[in-house]
Amino acid sequence: MKFKMFSGDGSDAIVRDVNQWLAGEPGRVAIHHTETKLTPTDSNTGAAVLLFSVWYEDAP
């Protein structure tokens, strides 16, 4: 099982990055699990970063 994490300040950037990653893979990727988290980075301003994690295997 492999793991890849993407981060950004919004979902549009993460969707773009995930699509670029998948397009660059030589074969199909079998995704087993994904998880999305909003992680605070500054409690004073409320700034946060969006994390998107993928657990996957390369398809045979």
Buried (B, 14 or more C-beta within 10 A) or exposed (E): EEEBEBBBEEEEEBEEBBEEEEEEEEEEBEEEEEEEEEEEEEEEEEEBEBBBBBBBEEEE
